[in-house]
Amino acid sequence: MRIQHLIHTPRYSGAEILVASLTLAHRKLGHESNVVSFAPSEADFENVILEQEKSGTGWVTPNKLLKGIERIVYYRQAQNQFKPDITFAHSVIPAAYARLGLLKNVIPVLHAENNYSGGGISAAEHLLQHLSKGVIHISSLAGTLYTEKYRKPLTQCIPNGIDIELIRKSSKTRDITRKHFGFSESTTVLIQAGRVCRIKGQLLSLKATAPLLKSNLDIQILFAGLFEDLEYQKELQSFIKAENIEHRVHFLGPRNDIPSLLYASDVFLMPSKREAQGIALVEALATGLPIVASDITGFQFSRDFEGVKLVNTESLLDYTNAVNSLISPRQRHSRNLSGYDIQDTAVAYIEFAKKCIY
């Protein structure tokens, strides 16, 4: 099967990382893939594209951000050249332009919890749904919210998967990574991975852990992810300066070594206000890290795993207490992640596509 993926911008974000992993997994299954965006790649992501192209996956990206009709034309040109059997359009905007361009066999993939909460895009979906071969959502809530509004397409929940074997190979990098940052073995390292924006809650993490960071304890906190909001960035920096914890806080930007960073850390934080599932959370589960995350619906799948605390992170006291409870003794947890491997996800995508087409 020839598989085409449509995305907005090649970058270190959940949907794009999933797409890169899916293309490799599908190639192992004997399927050809290409990826098309209507924005240029962010510089940090270009090395991923190079590795993908070496493995046989084509990436089609423009030299500038395309708008309006340009996006439709670009998508159609890519389809005519690659001639896919199925097109997975990741997130709302690529899915809209794919169907406006009457692309063949389009399956939107909904990566957010509530993808059509209102406005013009919600109204447009009432018309565009009839041009979908099916719809994939990555959480049961996202599927419920979609089917309550729209009745036409066949839908299926397919959780995001990760390359568990590849991630666990990074377990041997702990000492090297900690040495790179100048952390001793006695240093306790907290980490949060994901885009730096308000819904991800980095400020909540700073407020909840500030008493620890200002203490005499040897504690550091890492934030790995790209900045999306300049005002939010200034707010974070102002708080850090006011609390005099600059020497304890590290913003690393987008990274391609998240598994190594997770193994080098001791507690994982994810206080998101909204999330459909969270690839970073699954990655943290795979590394065995103790986890403190918000108790939102999208994270409930992780509740029964050992070493996971889901709390109301809007309560700084509850959040702080949960982090304190996991700092000592430091330990790793063995977790069975059956069903969350990228090969399982890749097979599920193919089976759903066949069901939609045939």
ABEGO torsion letter per residue (X at the ends): XBBBBBBABBBBBAAAAAAAAAAAAAAAAGBBBBBBBABBBBAAAAAAAAAAAAAGBBBBBBABBBBEAAAAAAAAAAAAAAGBABBBBBEAAAAAAAAAAGBBGBBBBBABABABAEEAAAAAAAAAAAABABBBBABAAAAAAAAAABAABBBBBBBBBBBAAAAAAAAAAAAAAAAAAGBBAABBBBBBBEBBBAAAGAAAAAAAAAAAAABABBBBBBBBEBBABAAAAAAAAAAAAAAGAAAABBBAEBBAAAAAAAAABABBBBABABBAAGAAAAAAAAAGBBBBBBABAAAAAAAABBGBBBBBAABAAAAAAAAAAAAOBBBBBBBBABGABAAAAAAAAAAAAAAAAX
